[in-house]
């Protein structure tokens, strides 16, 4: 029974945000670091294009 409950929760509209991880080069040290943010699904491509 628990499987049906979990499966039905995943079908909902609650997944409108995505965690996006972008690699950014630091201007001070020149080393690469990762920038993690929560972005709305419609704006993921715009965030990665910056």
GROMACS elastic network, one bead per residue, 0.5 to 0.9 nm:
[ bonds ]
;  ai    aj funct       b0    kb
    1     4     6  0.55053   500
    1     5     6  0.67247   500
    2     5     6  0.51596   500
    2     6     6  0.62690   500
    2     7     6  0.85661   500
    3     6     6  0.52177   500
    3     7     6  0.60294   500
    3     8     6  0.85351   500
    4     7     6  0.51093   500
    4     8     6  0.60924   500
    4     9     6  0.86951   500
    5     8     6  0.52511   500
    5     9     6  0.64035   500
    5    10     6  0.89907   500
    6     9     6  0.52349   500
    6    10     6  0.65959   500
    7    10     6  0.53707   500
    7    11     6  0.68691   500
    8    11     6  0.54448   500
    8    12     6  0.71947   500
    9    12     6  0.57144   500
    9    13     6  0.89979   500
    9    14     6  0.84362   500
   10    13     6  0.82348   500
   10    14     6  0.78653   500
   10    15     6  0.80351   500
   11    14     6  0.82699   500
   11    15     6  0.87139   500
   12    15     6  0.72946   500
   13    16     6  0.65992   500
   14    17     6  0.81381   500
   15    18     6  0.75122   500
   15    41     6  0.84829   500
   16    39     6  0.86550   500
   16    40     6  0.59287   500
   16    41     6  0.56910   500
   16    42     6  0.84410   500
   17    38     6  0.62826   500
   17    39     6  0.54524   500
   17    41     6  0.53154   500
   17    42     6  0.86441   500
   18    37     6  0.83236   500
   18    38     6  0.56081   500
   18    39     6  0.54479   500
   18    40     6  0.61962   500
   18    41     6  0.60128   500
   18    44     6  0.77958   500
   19    36     6  0.68773   500
   19    37     6  0.57580   500
   19    39     6  0.63220   500
   19    40     6  0.87881   500
   20    35     6  0.81065   500
   20    36     6  0.57297   500
   20    37     6  0.55282   500
   20    38     6  0.61693   500
   20    39     6  0.67205   500
   20    44     6  0.74345   500
   20    47     6  0.85448   500
   20    48     6  0.83669   500
   21    34     6  0.64111   500
   21    35     6  0.56399   500
   21    37     6  0.67141   500
   21    38     6  0.89167   500
   21    48     6  0.89715   500
   22    33     6  0.83947   500
   22    34     6  0.55993   500
   22    35     6  0.51647   500
   22    36     6  0.64853   500
   22    37     6  0.85790   500
   22    47     6  0.89623   500
   22    48     6  0.70680   500
   23    32     6  0.64736   500
   23    33     6  0.57299   500
   23    35     6  0.62421   500
   23    36     6  0.88914   500
   24    31     6  0.85014   500
   24    32     6  0.56066   500
   24    33     6  0.54384   500
   24    34     6  0.60080   500
   24    35     6  0.67860   500
   25    28     6  0.89379   500
   25    29     6  0.84252   500
   25    30     6  0.58760   500
   25    31     6  0.57254   500
   25    33     6  0.62337   500
   25    34     6  0.85901   500
   26    29     6  0.57689   500
   26    31     6  0.55199   500
   26    32     6  0.59906   500
   26    33     6  0.68924   500
   27    30     6  0.56022   500
   27    31     6  0.81234   500
   28    31     6  0.82304   500
   29    32     6  0.86452   500
   39    42     6  0.81789   500
   39    43     6  0.64219   500
   39    44     6  0.61629   500
   39    47     6  0.78363   500
   40    43     6  0.54548   500
   40    44     6  0.66198   500
   41    44     6  0.56123   500
   41    45     6  0.86431   500
   42    45     6  0.76655   500
   42    46     6  0.84348   500
   43    46     6  0.52672   500
   43    47     6  0.62194   500
   43    48     6  0.88208   500
   44    47     6  0.51980   500
   44    48     6  0.63576   500
   44    49     6  0.86997   500
   45    48     6  0.52242   500
   45    49     6  0.61393   500
   45    50     6  0.89560   500
   46    49     6  0.51600   500
   46    50     6  0.66970   500
   47    50     6  0.56496   500
